[in-house]
Amino acid sequence: MTTGQVDASPRLVATPPRLRWVLAVLGQTATGKSSLALALAERYGGEIINCDSTAVYRGFDIGTDKVPLEARRGVPHHLIDIVEPTGDYTAARYAREASQTIAEVHGRGRLPIVVGGTGFYYRALTRGLFPGPGRDDRLRDRLRACAARHSVGFLHRMLARLDAPSAVRIQPRDQVRLVRALEVYFLTGRSLTDHFAATVSPLAGWDVVPVALTLSAADLAPRLERRVHDQFERGLLAEIRGLLARGVPETAHPFTGLVYRQALEFLHGVRDEAATRELIVRENRHYARRQLIWFRKEPNLIWFRGSGESPGTFEQVTRALDAHFEARSQVRQPGVPDTGTA
């Protein structure tokens, strides 16, 4: 998450208390979602709710591009730095805590703004998750043995045959989530994707307004390269060494993610720094493509081509939101009492 230079217009009163709105700012990595979200929060009187699966972990700051406290311009941020690195944070927990936070923000008369690029978290929040079968240790052991014998990629290829949408959202080296997805399939005979389609949204009754940012590959590539170099210059390696010195094991989940995994390999001498930076840039490009594929399948997203730091993008987004808020203000939402307030 990075900040930008957009100057927000004066705050508008655009969210009548009787309407339950949630704004979401989604899209590919390095498109400026955080900058846009900050500007929108200032304009509409909002608070930001993180939707990045690594930003929930304490201490993992540079590689996740968290917005520093001093750059948040007084806008409250939620669900950031809430879990110890060795903790387990699931999409189900995110959906539960994010929906609760949304209600609390709304209760203060503020606009909840969900911001991030973890599509699975957004889907869990807006469409729900199914409870799922309990763990089967024997089956898990067999799947782990397959990974040890053939590689984790073998599990990913297996999942791609059985549940292609889940294989798109789960990274090829994320053994924990690959095992769980396969476990669900073999225990129930149905894919995670099929189970998700039959679930209920934690935000039923809310008007979710999702905007999504995208850039052409030619425009995104130099931004990704600049960001990776900036992460190294700001002390990514020192951050990792500090985490290890504090006793955070290399097996901690956030260390398995993009940027941190490759940087750890550099510290172990797998490749030199220049090659490591190049690899992270390349992996980021692949990740951005996966994000685009994922979000294109999400319903009702309002797409904007441009960076979140661009005043032109901000103007386009606010025009669309102002029109939506004005139109929806005239419509009573199902299940929401009309108190007569405006």
LODO-409563 format. One record per residue: residue in three letters; x negated, y, z of N, C-alpha, C, CB in turn. Coordinates in steps of 0.2 Angstrom, whole numbers, plus 5000, padded with zeros to 4 digits. Glycine has a CB too. Example, Ala and Ser with C-alpha at 12.3 -4.5 7.8 and 13.67 -1.06 7.14 Angstrom:
<nodes>
ala493449725039493849785039493449845039494349785045/ser493649895035493249955036493650005039493049975029/
</nodes>
This chain:
<nodes>
met499649945000500050005000499650065000500550005006/thr499750114995499350164995499750234995498850164989/thr499450284996499850354996499650384990499650395002/gly500050434988499950474982500050544983500450454977/gln500150584978500150654978500850684977499650684974/val501350644976502050674975502250714980502550614973/asp502550774978502850824983503550814983502650894982/ala503850784988504650774988504950844989504750734994/ser505550844986506050894986506350904993506650894981/pro506650954995506850965002507450905003507251035002/arg507450885009507850835011508550845009507850815018/leu508950795006509650805005510050765010509750784997/val510650785011511050745015511450695010511550785020/ala511250635009511550595004511850535006510950584999/thr511850525013512050455015512550465021511450415018/pro513250475019513750475024513750425028514450485020/pro513850435035513850375040514250315038514050405047/arg514850325035515250275034515050225029515950295032/leu514550245025514350195019513650165021514250235013/arg513650105020513050065023512550055016513249995026/trp512150105015511650095010510950065012511550165007/val510650035008509950015008509650025002509849935011/leu509050065002508650074996508050034996508450154996/ala507950004990507349954990506849984984507549884988/val506249984986505750004981505249944980505350074983/leu505349914974505049854972504549854966505549794971/gly504249804964503849804958503149774959503849874955/gln502749784954502149754953501649794958501849754946/thr501149754960500549784964500249844960500049724966/ala500049894964499649944962500049994957499049924958/thr500749994958501150034954501350104958501750004951/gly501150104964501250164968501950164972501250224963/lys502150104974502750094977502750134984502950024979/ser502250134987502150164994502250244993501550144998/ser501950264988501950344987502650364985501450364981/leu502950324981503650344979504150334985503950294974/ala504050284989504450274995504350325000504250204998/leu503750355001503650405006504050465003502950425007/ala503950484997504350544994505050534995504150554987/leu505350474994506050464994506250465001506250394991/ala505850445006506050445013506150525015505550415017/glu505650565013505650635015506350665011505050665012/arg506450645005507050685002507750665005507050664995/tyr507750595007508450575009508450555016508550505005/gly507950575020507950565027507950485029508650585030/gly507450455026507350385027506850355031507250355020/glu506850295033506350255036506150195032506550235044/ile505450175032505250125028505150065032504550145025/ile505350005028505349935031504949895026506049905032/asn504349875029503949835025504149775022503349815029/cys504049755015504249695012503549665009504749705007/asp503049665012502449635010502249585015501849685009/ser502149515013502049465017501349465021502049395013/thr500849505019500249505022500149565027499649505017/ala500549615025500549675029500849665036500849735026/val501149615037501449595044500949585049501949545044/tyr500349565047499749535051499349595053499349485047/arg499149595060498749645063498049635060498749645070/gly497649695059496949685057496849685050496649635061/phe497349665046497249655039497449715035497549585036/asp497049765035497249835033497049855026497049885038/ile496349845025496149875018496349825012495349875019/gly496349765013496449715008497249715006496249645009/thr497649745011498349745010498549815008498749725016/asp498049865008498249935006498849965011498449944999/lys498749945017499249985022499150055021499249955029/val499750095022499650165022499450185029500350195021/pro498850215030498650235037499150275040497950275036/leu499050275047499550315051499550385049499350305058/glu498950415048498850485047499150505040498150505047/ala499250455036499550475029500250455028499150435024/arg500650435034501350425033501750485034501550375039/arg501550545035501850605035502450605040502050625028/gly502350575045502950575050503450525049503150635051/val503450485043503950445041503850375045504050425034/pro504350355049504250285053504250235048504850275058/his503750185050503650125046503850065051502950125043/his504150015048504349955052504049895049505149955053/leu504049845053503749775051503049775048504249745046/ile502649815051501949815049501549805056501749885046/asp501049765055500649745061501049715067500249805063/ile501449665065501849645071501749565073502649645068/val501249535069501049465070500249465071501349425064/glu500049425076499349405076499149365070499249375083/pro498549375068498249335062498349265062497549355061/thr498349235068498449165069499249145070498049135075/gly499649195070500349175070500649155064500749235073/asp501249125064501649105058502249145057501849025059/tyr502249175051502749225050503149195043502549295049/thr503749185044504149155038504549205035504449095041/ala504849185029505349225025505949225029505449195018/ala506149175033506749165037506749215042506849095039/arg506149225046506049275051506049345048505349255055/tyr505749355042505749415039506449435038505349415033/ala506849395035507549415033507949435040507949355030/arg507849395045508149405051507949475054508049355056/glu507349485055507049545058507149605053506349545059/ala507149605047507249655042507949685042507049645035/ser508449635042509149655043509349685049509549585042/gln509049665055509149695061508849765061508849655067/thr508249775058507949845058508349885053507249835055/ile508649865048509049905043509649925047509249855037/ala509949885051510549905055510349955060510849845059/glu509749955063509550005068509350065065508949975072/val509050065059508950125055509550165053508450115049/his510050125051510650155049511050185055511150095046/gly510950145061511350175067511050245069511250125072/arg510450255067510150325069510350375064509350315069/gly510750355059510950405053510450415048511150465057/arg509950365048509450375043509550315037508750355046/leu509150325032509250285026508650225026509150325019/pro508850165027508350115027508050105020508650045029/ile507450105019507050095013506550035013506650165011/val506749985010506349925010505849925004506849855009/val505249915006504649935001504149875001504350005003/gly504049854995503449804995503549764988503549755000/gly503049714988503049674982503149594983502449684978/thr503349574989503449504990504149484988503249484997/gly504249464982504849444980505249394984504849424973/phe504949344987505249294990505549324997504749244992/tyr505249375000505449415006506049455004504949455009/tyr506049484998506649524996507249474995506449564990/arg507149424991507649374990507949344996507449324985/ala507549335001507749305007508249355011507149285012/leu508049415011508349475014509049485010507949535014/thr509049485004509649505000510149444998509449544994/arg509849384998510249324996510249275001509949304990/gly509849275006509849235012509349165010510549205013/leu509249125016508949065015509349015018508249075019/phe509248955015509648895018509248865024509748845013/pro509548835029509148815035508648765034509648785040/gly508848715029508248665027508248605031507648705026/pro508048555029507948495033507348505038507748435028/gly507348465043506748465048506148435044506948425054/arg505548455048504948425045504948355045504348455048/asp504548325040504448255040503648245040504848215034/asp503448225045502648225046502348165041502448205053/arg502748115041502448065036502348085029502847995037/leu502948115027502948145020502448195019503648165018/arg502348245024501848295024501148265023501948345030/asp501048215027500348185027500248155020500348125032/arg500748125017500648095010500448155005501248055008/leu500848205006500748265001500048295002501248315002/arg499848305009499148335010498648285007499048345018/ala498748215008498248175005498148174998498448095007/cys498748184994498748204987498348264986499448204984/ala498448314990498048374989497248364990498248434993/ala497148324995496448314996496148264991496348275003/arg496448224988496248174983496148204976496648114983/his496648244974496748274968496648354967497348264965/ser496748384973496648464973497348494975496448494967/val497348554978498048584979498348594973497948644983/gly498048614967498348624961498748564958497748634956/phe498548504961499048444959499748454962498648384962/leu499748484968500448494971500748544967500348514979/his500448594965500748654962501048624955500248714960/arg500648584951500848564945501448514946500348524942/met501448474952502048434953502648474954501948394959/leu502548534958503148574960503448604953502948624965/ala502948624949503148654943503648614939502548674938/arg503548544939503948504936504648494939503648434935/leu504648494946505248484949505648544951505048454956/asp505248604952505648664954505248724951505648674961/ala505248734944504848794941504948854944505048794934/pro505548884946505548954949505148954956506248964951/ser505148904960504748904966503948904964504948844971/ala503848864959503148864957502848934955502948814952/val503348974952503149044950502949084956503649074946/arg503449074961503349124967502849104972504049124971/ile502649034972502149014977501449004974502348944980/gln500949034977500349044974500048964973499849084978/pro499648954968499348884967498948854973498948884961/arg498648904977498248874982498548874989497648914983/asp499248894989499548904996499848834997500148954995/gln499448795000499648725002500148715007499048685005/val500248755012500748755017501448765013500648805022/arg501548815009502148825006502348775000502248895003/leu501748754997501848694992502148634995501248684988/val501848615001502048555004502748565006501548545010/arg502948615009503648625011504148625006503748695015/ala503948655000504448654994504548584992504148694989/leu503948544991504048474989504448434994503348444988/glu504248445001504648415006505348415006504348435013/val505548475005506348495004506548454998506448565003/tyr506248454992506448414987506548344988506048434981/phe506048314991506048244991506548224997505348214993/leu506648265002507148245007507848255005506948285013/thr507948305001508648325000508848304992508748395001/gly508348294988508548284981508748344977509148234981/arg508648404981508848464977508248514979509448494980/ser508148554974507548604974507748664979507348634967/leu507148694981507248754985507648804981506548784987/thr507548814975507948864971508648844971507648854964/asp508848784971509548764971509848774978509648694969/his509448764983509748774990509848854991509248754995/phe509348894988509348964989510048994986508749004986/ala510248964980510748984976511448984980510848954970/ala511448934985512048924989512048954996512148844990/thr511649004997511549035004511949105004510849045006/val512049125010512349195011511849245013512849185017/ser511949305010511549355011511549385018511649415006/pro511049405022511049435028511349505027510349435031/leu511349535021511549605020512249605017511049645016/ala512649555018513349555015513649615018513649485017/gly514049655013514349715015513949775015514549705022/trp513249775013512849825012512849845005512149815015/asp512749905003512649924996511849934995512949994994/val511549884992510849884991510649914984510549804992/val510249964984510150004978509349984977510250074979/pro509249934973508549924971508249954965508449844971/val507649994966507350024961506649984960507150094961/ala506449974954505849934953505349974948505949864950/leu504749974950504250004946503849954941503750044950/thr503649974935503249934931502749974927503649884927/leu502249954925501749984921501549934915501150014924/ser501349964909501149924904500449894907500949964898/ala500249834904499649804906499049844905499549734902/ala499049884899498549934898498449984903498649964891/asp499050014906499050064911498850034918499750094911/leu499049974919499049944926498249914927499449884926/ala497949894922497249864922496749914926497049844916/pro496749974923496250024927496450034934496150084923/arg497050044935497250054942497049994947498050064942/leu497149934944496949874948496149874949497149814945/glu495849894944495049894945494849944950494749904938/arg495150004949494950064954495150044961495350124952/arg495750014962495949994969495449944972496649964969/val495249894968494749844971494149874973494649784966/his493849914969493249954970493349994976492949994964/asp493950024977494050074983494050024989494750104982/gln494349964989494449924995493749904997494849864993/phe493249894993492549874995492249934998492149844989/glu492349994994492050054997492250075004492150114992/arg492950065005493250085012493050035017493950085011/gly492649975015492449935021492849865021492549965027/leu493049835016493349775016492949725019493549755009/leu492349715017491849665020491749675028491249665016/ala491649735030491649755037492249735041491449825038/glu492849745038493449725041493449645042494049745037/ile493249615037493349535037492849515042493149505030/arg492249545042491749525047491949535054491049555046/gly492249595055492549615062493149565064492849685062/leu493549545059494049495061493749425063494549485055/leu493249405059492949345061492549345068492449325056/ala492249405069491849415076492349415081491549475075/arg492949435080493549435086493749365087494049485084/gly493549315082493849245083494349225079494049235090/val494549265074495049245069494749195065495349305065/pro495049135064494749075060494949095053495049015062/glu494449065049494549075042495149035039493949045038/thr495448995043496048955041496648995042496048885045/ala496649055046497149095047497549115040497049165051/his498149115040498549125034498349185030499249125036/pro498349245033498149305029497449295025498149365033/phe497049255028496349245025496449205018495849215029/thr497049165017497149125011497349175006497549075013/gly497549235007497849275002497349304997498349325005/leu497649334992497249374987496849424990497749404982/val496249444988495749484990495349454996496049554993/tyr495649435001495349405007495049335006495749395013/arg495349295002495049235000494449234996495549184996/gln494449284991493849294987493249324990494049334981/ala493449374995492949404999492649355004493249465002/leu492949315006492649265011492249215007493249225014/glu492449205001491949154997491349194995492349144990/phe491349264994490749304993490249295000490849374992/leu490549305005490249305012489849235013490649315018/his490149185010489849115010489349105004490449065010/gly489249155000488749144995489049114988488149104997/val489649104988489949074982489749114975490749064982/arg489749174976489649214970489349284973490249224965/asp489049324968488849394971489449444971488249414966/glu489249504973489849554975490149574968489549614978/ala489749584963489949614957490449554954489449624952/ala490249494954490749444951491349434956490349374951/thr491249444962491849444967492349494965491649444974/arg492149554964492549614962492949594956492149684962/glu492549574951492849554945493349504945492349534940/leu493249454950493749404951494349424954493449344955/ile494249474959494849494962495349534957494649544968/val494949574953495349614948495749564944494849664944/arg495449514941495749464937496349434940495249414934/glu496249414947496749384950497349424952496449354957/asn497149494953497749544954498149544947497449614955/arg497849544941498149554935498649494935497749554929/his498449434936498849374936499449384941498449304938/tyr499249404947499749414952500349464950499449434959/ala500049514946500549564944501049534939500149624941/arg500749494935501149464930501749414933500749424925/arg501449384938501949334942502549384945501649294947/gln502349434948502749484951503349504946502449544954/leu503049524940503549544935504049494933503149574929/ile503749434932504249374930504749364936503849314929/trp504549374942504949364948505549414948504549354954/phe505349474948505749534949506249534943505449594950/arg506049514937506449524931507049474932506049504925/lys506949424936507549374938508049404943507249314939/glu507849454947508249484952508749524949507849524957/pro509449514952509949554949509949624951510649514950/asn510249664946510449734948509849784949510849734954/leu509249764948508649804949508649864943507949774948/ile508549924946508549984941507749994940508850044945/trp507549984934506849984932506650054929506749934926/phe506050074931505750134929504950114927505750184935/arg504850144921504150134919503750194921504050114911/gly503250184925502850244927502550224934503250304927/ser502050264936501750254943502150294948501050284943/gly502150274954502550304960502250364962502550254965/glu501650384960501350444961501550504956500550444961/ser501850484951501950534946502650574947502050494939/pro502550634947503150684948503750664943502950754947/gly503550644937504050624932504450564934503750614925/thr504050514937504450454940504850474945503950404942/phe504650514950505050534956505650574953504650584960/glu505550614948506150654946506650604943505950704941/gln506450554939506950504936507250464941506550454931/val506850444946507150404951507750444955506650374956/thr507550504957508050534962508650554958507650604964/arg508550574951509150584947509650524947508950604940/ala509350464946509750404946510050394953509350344944/leu509650404958509950394965510450444967509350394970/asp510350504965510850554967511550534964510650624965/ala511450514957512050494954512450434957511950484946/his512050384959512350334962512650344969511750274963/phe512250384973512550404980513150444979512050444983/glu513150494974513750534973514350484971513650584968/ala514250444966514750394964515050354969514550354958/arg514550324973514750274978515050314984514150234981/ser514950374985515250414991516050414990514950474992/gln516250404984516950414983517350344983517050444976/val516950294984517250224984517150194991516850184979/arg517650174994517650135000517350074999518350135003/gln516850055003516549985003516949935007515849995006/pro517049875004517349825007517149805014517349755003/gly517549805019517349785026517149845030516849735026/val517049905027516849965031517350005032516249995027/pro517550025038518150065040518050135037518250065047/asp518550165034518550235032518650275038518950245026/thr518150315041518250355046518450425045517650355051/gly518550435038518650505036518150555036519250525040/thr517550525038516950575038516650575031516450555043/ala516250625030515950635023515150635024516150695020/
</nodes>
